[in-house]
Every structure is written in C-alpha cells, then in structure tokens.
Amino acid sequence: MAHYALLCPDEAGHLLSNGQVARELVRRGHEVTVIGRAKSAPVVQRLDLPLHALNIRGIRYPFHPLWWALFTAAGAPSLAVIRDLFRFYAEEYLRLLPQALAELKVDGVLADHTVSAAGTAAERAGLPFVTICSALLWHEEPCVPPPFTLWPYRQTAPARLRNRLGYAGFHWYFGPVFRKINRWRRAWNLPPLRHFDEAYSPLAQISQLCSDFDFPRSNLPDVFHYIGSLTTARADPADPAFPWEQLDGRPLIFASLGTVAFPANARVYRIIAEACAGLDAQLVLALGRWNEQQTRFKQQLGQLPGNPLVVEFAPQLAVLDRAALLITHGGVNTVLEAICRGVPMVVLPRNGDHFGMAARVRHHGLGLCASFGRTRADALRCMVQQILADDGYQARSREMGKLLRDAGGAARAAEIAEEALTTKRPVLDKTRNRTRTSAAHAGS
C-alpha cells in the first residue's frame, strides 16, 4: 500500500481534524507520517501516528517590530502574530520539506489549506497532493464575506463591494507569505501563484463543512468536496479526572474557548461565569491544557461567580452529549461537534476564521454571537436566556447536525484522498455536477 505525508500546523485543532483522515487511511491499509515540529508530538502520539520532526534550528522567525506596533495600536496584536507565523511556516516547509519527503519515500501528500507552501513543496518533489480545509475555507466569491469577518451574507451591490474590499485586505495581509512562496517557485522553475486558489490541490479539495452550513456558493471548483465534520466521530479519550459526579442534573452550559489556555481568555471566562450565575443551569468551564501555562492560568482565575465547575480539560464530545448550550470562541471543530449533537451556542469569536464561523451560526439560526473583547455579562446573560427559552435553536441545530453527519466525515475524506493520490487524476464532486447539469437543462 501507499505511504502518505500529512502536513498541517502544530495546533491541536488542526492536527486532530486532519489526523482523523490520516487514521482512516491507515485503517484502509496505508501508512501516514505527520511531518512537522517536535512540539506536535503530544497530539500526534494521541492520534497514534508517527511523527517526522523537522529540524527548524537556524530558520529565523520573521518578527517585525513596526508591524507588531501598528497591529497592536489597532487593537489586534494577534494579527501580527498570525501573519508572522504563516511566513515562518512557509519558510520552514519550503526549506525542509522536499528533503523530508524524499527521505521518507512518500507517494503523496495531505496538506492543510492553511499551510500555503505545502502544495509548492509537493510540486517540487513531484508528488500529488490533496488539500484539506480543516478550518473555514478561503475560497472567494463575490457574495460570500471573507472568512475573517462577521459580515452577513447579502446578494446586494454594496455587500459585494464590501466583500471585494475585504478580500483585497486579505490579499495584502497574506502578501508577504505568497511573495516568499513565489520566490522559491521561481528558483525551482515553477510558475508563480497568482491567486490563493492556485495554492490548492487540482486533484481534490476537502472541507469539513457541509454545503447547508456554509453560505450559498456557486463558484467552487469541481474538485471541491463538502464532507462534514472530521472530528465528531473521533474517539474521545476517557478522562478519569473529570468530575462527572459533580454534575447536578440541571441544564448544562458548557464553555470552552479553545484547547490552549490563552491569557486573554481569563477575563472572558469571568464574564461567562458572571452571566450564568443565578441561572437555573450548571456551568462547566474548560480552560484548555495544550500548553505549559494551564496551572498558572487556573490559579489566576481564582474564585468565579456562581461557583461553576472549572476543569483544565473536558472530554468534549461526552460533555456536549449532555449540554443544553455551548459558549465558544468559534473554533471550527468545537462548533461542528456541537451542531452534530444538536447543541445551540453563543459564539464569542476571538480571531481568524472564528468570525466567519460565528456569522454562519447566526445566519442559520443555530445560536447568537457577540464580541469576545467587549461583551458585558448582562448582555451575554440575555443571550443565554434567549437560547435556553427558545426550542427553535435546538431544533435547527439537530437538523443541521444530521446534514453534517450525513456528508460522510473522515471516511469519505479518506476515500476521496485515496482516489486522488492513487490515480493522480481530479476527483470530481458528481453531486454538484449533476445539480449544475439539471439547472442548465431546466433553463434551456
């Protein structure tokens, strides 16, 4: 059987979703090796996959004090961090990946769409690759707002102009990354990338959304496949430390702001606790544990209003099975896992595509959204009460959850990837092609 390489950021969310596709390919008899940094090891080990750690010593992190100061002055220092991180990923993969692929003698590549240089490195190595959109897809359309915005979907001229300006800002923001990639492509006698879409696989592009949860689209490539949540059927490790005996039978509100205990989360957790204090519901706060700061972070929070149940880590799928409401930052995996279990939510988007996920939750009536940095406890309390009192949110979530589950998940993703990487030919979405053909006949 074949040997494939999996390339994705070392954040737990990306590894856990991409890793489900890798595990399914292993189940089908293939070998899959994760290529990344050594810090990926704890999550990769949890996935029971081998890790080929890249030696990134000597690769300079592209920190620019001026851009850091400007983004910080604009109230968005994380944007400077994210852009520098993407440039670092690009340099890392372009320098080290071709040699690693040759050493491992792989037959094909699975590449997360946020690793923009992965396709170029695979081309350099003469290998086929498949793009996996574990996060919100970046594909541009005139009526679809950019993924980093909370803008609503509108089919109006002002909305299309707004979106065009937003995408222009997106191109400027990622311009340094693509200029770096194109410098390497010129050195390797590869044609330059002129657009984001050209960095994606011409064989197969896989998204863990479903078409019903996305905004309406009409310009996706024929090789694009919606396959639903990659992580909703994953094996959630048992955690004997989780205090199940402390759940008291009241409606459960689960709050999680991601797998990493970011310092900025502390203030928001206090607001969540204050908003839920006194409600006829029990609040469970999961702080995150995928870095070394979680113990200090928990101590920093201290005593919270309403005496919520505070844990560093919760077996998320099992807790969602009992939850009446989720309060989340809008991470793709968490949002999709909640929808698949019919759990409505309040989304407090923190950065990146969290805003686009929040916009889709609101658009489809699956919950409400508010500001991560500016929401007050009284406003959040009103949203929580509104969702708990309206059964429509849960009913719509259950309906959307069924659509996500029926899309195929990791098994379908592995089937598409296997076909593309084995045949080295485009794998078309026949369902969308039939729909287009039917529409064309109807209009003739």
N, C-alpha and C positions, 0 to 999 in steps of 0.2 A: 504494500500500500504506500501512499504518499507521505512525505514529510513537509509540514507547513510551518511557517513562522507567523506569530501573532505580534503585531506592533500596535501599541496603544500607550497613552500617558500612564504614569505610575499612580494616578489617583485611584482609590479603591472603587469608586463608582464606575469608571471606565473599564477597569480590569474585571470587575465582577460581571458586567454585561457582556463584554467581548469574550470573557472566559467561558461563558455558557455555550457559545458557538464552538469554541475550541474543544470543550469537553464532549460535545455532541459528535464532533468529527472523530475524536478519539474513540468514542463508542462505536462509530462506524468503521473502525479498524485503522485509522490514520494515526500518525504521530504529529503532535503540535508542540512547538517550543516557543515560549514567550521570550522575546528579545527586548531588553530594557535595562533600567538601572537596578543596582543591588537593592535599593530601598523598596522595590516591588516585591521582594521575597516573601514577606508575611502573607500577602494576599494571594500570590501565585501558589504558595505552598497550600493555602486553604483550598485552592482550585485543583490541587493535585496535578499540577503541570510542571514540567521542567523550565528553569529559567536560565537563559544565556545572558549573563550580566555584562553590559558594555563598560569598558574602562574609559570613563569620561574625564580622567585626570588630564589636565592640560588644555581643556576646552573652556575658554573664558566665558563666564556668564555676562551677557550684554547689558549691564546696568548703565543707564544714562541718567545722571542726577537732574539734568534740566527737564526731561520728560517726566521724571518722578515728581519734581516740584510743580510742574504745570498740572498734571493729573490730580495731585494732592490738593492744589489750590481750587480745582474744580469740584472737589469733594468726592473724587473717585480714584484713590490711590491704587485700588486693586486692578484698574485697567492698565496701569503702568506695569504691574507685576505680571499680569496675564500676557501682555504683548511681549515682554522680555522673555517670559517662559516659552512662548511659542517660537521665538527666534532661537533660543537655546536648544529646544527640541530639534529644530530644523538643522542646526549646525551639527548636533550630536549624531543624527541619523545619516546625514549626508557624508560625514567623515568616516563613520564607523560601520554603518550597516552593510554596504556592499561586501566588505571583507567578511563580516559575520555570516552573511547569507551563503557565501562561498564555503566557509569553514564548516557550516552545518549541513551543506549539501541539500538545501531545501528545494522543493518542487513548486512552491507557490507561497503567496503572502496574503494574510488577512490584515488589513490596515484600518485602524480607526480614522474617521474622516477628519478629526482634529489634528492628526499628525500629517500636515500638508506635504511634507517631504517624503513620505513613505512610498508613494507611487513613483517618484523620481528615482529613489534608491532601487526599487524593484525593477524599473526600466533599465537602469544601469547594469543590473545583474542579469538582465534578460529573462526575468521571471514574470508570470502572470500574477495579478493581484486583484483582490476584491475589497471594496470599500464598505465598512460597517459604520453606520451613523448611530452610535450608541447615545450620543447627545442629540439635541434638536437639529434637524438637517439645515444646512446653509443654502440650499438651492434657492435661487432668486426668481421671483415672479412679480409683475407689476402691482398686483392687488394684495400680495402677501407681505406683511410688515417684516422687517429684518428680525432675526431670531433674538437679538439682544434688547428688544423693545417690548413695552406693554401695550403698544398701539393696537386698537381694534381692527378687525378685518372690515374693509369698506371697498365697494366697487365704484368709487367716485373719482373724478379727476383730481380734487385736492388730496385725496388719500394716496393716489398713485404718485403724485408729485412728492408728497411727504415720504413715501417709501423709497422713491428714487434718490432723494437726498440722504435718507438713512443708509441706503446701500453704498452711496458714494463715500459716506463717512466710514463705513465698514471696510471698503477697499483701501482708504487712506490708512486706517488703523492697522491693517494687516499688510500694508505695502512693504515694510521692511522685511517681512518673512518671505514674501514672494520674490522680492528682488534678490534675496540671498539664494533662494532655490534656483532662480534663473541664471545666476552667476555660475552655479555648479552645472546646470544643464548646458550652458554654452561650452564650458570646459569639457563636457562629456559628449559634445556634438549632438545634443538632443534639442528639439525645437522648444522655444520658450513657452511658458504658460501665459496665456493672455487673459484668462478668466478663472475664477475659483473652480468652476465645473470641470475644467480640464485637468485638475489635480485628482479627480475621482476616477474610479475604475471604468474602462469602457466595456468590461465584461459583466459586472454585476455590482449594484449599489443597494445596500440593505439598510432599512430603517426600522427601529423598534417602536415606531408609532403605528397606528393604522390610519387609513385614509379618512375614516369618520371622525377621528380625534384631531386631525390636522385641520388647517384652514383649507378651503376649496382650492384645488390646484388643477392646472391644465397644461403645464409645460414641462412636466417631469420627463426625463429620458426613458426610453423603452426598457432599459435595463434596471430601472428603479423598482424596488420591491418593498412594500409595507408588510412586515411580518409580525407586528405586535411585540409586547414586552418580552425581553430576553431573560429577565430575572425573576418573573413572577412564579415560575415553577421550579426555581432553584432549591437545592437542599439548604434549608436554614439551619445552621448548626445549633444544637441544643446548648443552652447556657444555664447550667445548674445554679449560677449566681443570681439569675433573675428572680425576684421575689414574687412569684405567682400567688403565694398565699396572702399577700397584702392587697390584692385586688378585691374590692368590697362589693362588687355586683352592680354598682351604679353605672350609668352610661360612661364609656371610657373615651377620654380625649387624649390622643397620642400626639406629642410634639417632638419633632426631630428636625434639626437644622443642618443635617449632613453627618457624614462619617468622621469628619475631622473637627476637633474642638477648637474652632477659631475664636480668638479673644473677643471679636466683635459680637459673637453670639450671646455673651453674658448678659448684656443689657436687654436683649430681646427676650431671653428666657425669663427674666424678671417681669417684663411686661406681660408675657403669656401667663405666668403664674398669677399675677395680679388680676388679669382679665378673667381668669377661670375661678378665682377664689370666691366661694359662696354659692357657686352654681351647683345644681343637683347632678353632679358628674364628678368623676375622678380623673385627675390629670396625671399622665405619665410623661416625664421629660427624659429623653435620651440624649446625652451630651456628646457622644462620639468618643472613639477610642483609638483611632488610627494614627495617633502621634504621641509623643512623649509628654505632652502638656496636660493630659486629661485629669490627673490627680490634682495638680495645682488649680486647674480650671474649676473643678468641683468645689475646692476649698474657697475659691474666690467668690462663688455664688452665695455661699452661706445659707442662712435660713430664708426660704422663699414664702411669700404669702400663700395661704390656703393649704400649706403642708402637702405639696404634691409628692408623688413617688418619683425620686430622681435616681437615675442609673447612668452609668457610663456607656453601657451598650444594652440594647434590647434586641431579642430575636424578632426582627421587624415584621416578618410575614405572620408569625404567630400572634403578635400583638395586634396587627391590622385585622386579623380574623375576628378579634373581639371588639374592635374600635367602632365608635359611633361617629367620630370626627378626627381628622388629621390636621394638624397645624404644621406647615412645612416651608422650607426655603424655596422649594420648586425644583429640586433635583429630578432629572428625568426618571431614574429608576424608582425613587420613592413615589412620585406622582403616579406612574403607571401601575406600580404594585398596589397602591391604594385603590385606583379605579378598578383593577381586576378583582378586587374584593368588595366592590360596591361602597367604598367609604368616601363620602364627600369631604371637602377640605377648605381650609383657609390658607392661601399661599402668600408668603411674605418674601418676594424674590430678592435675593441678595446681590447677585451679579450674573454676568454672562447670559446664557440662554434660560436662566430661571425666569426672566421676564417673559420670554416667548411662551414658556410652559404655562405661566400664570394667565397669560392672555387667552390661551386655548381652554384652560379650565373655566374661565369666566365666559368665554364665547359659547361653550356647550352646556352651560348651566350646571356644572359639576361642583361649583363652590364659588367662593369670593376671594378677592385679593386686595392687599393693602401694602403700604410701604414698609420695607424692612427697617429703615432707619428712622422713620418719623411717626409711625403708628402709635397712638396712645392706647392705654389699657382700656379706657371706656369704649373707644371705637371698636377695638378688637372684641371686646365682650359682646357688643351688639351683633357683630357678625357671627360669632359663635352661637349666640342665642337664636339668630335668624335661621341658621342652617339646621340646628337641632330641632327647631319647631316646624320645619317645612320638610315633609317626607319626599317632596319632589326632587330634592338634591340627591337623596339616596337612590331613588328610583332611576334617575338619569345616569347615575354612576354605575348602577348594576347593569343597565342596558349597554353602556359604553364598555364596561368590563367584559361582557360577553363578546362584543365585537373584537376587542383586543385579544382575548384568548383564542378566538376562532381564526385569527390571522395566521397562526402557525408557530410563532415563537422560535426558540433556538433550534428545534428540529427542522423547521422549514428553512431557516437561515443556513444551517449546515448543508442541507440538500442543494440549495442554490449555489453556495460557495464550492461545494464538491464538484458540481457540474461545470461551473465556470473555470475552475483551476485545472480540472482534468481535460476538458475539451479545448480550453483556451479560446472559446467562442462565446459571444454575448448570450446571456440568458435573459430572454425577454419576459416581461410580465404579460402573459397571454390574456389575463382577465381585463387589463386596461386596454389592450389592443382590440379585444372583442367589443368593448364598450365604445371605443372610438369608431370602429367599423360600423356598428349598429347606428350610431348617431349620424355618421356620414350617409348611410343608406336612407335613414329617416328624413334627412334634409334634402335628398335628391328628388 
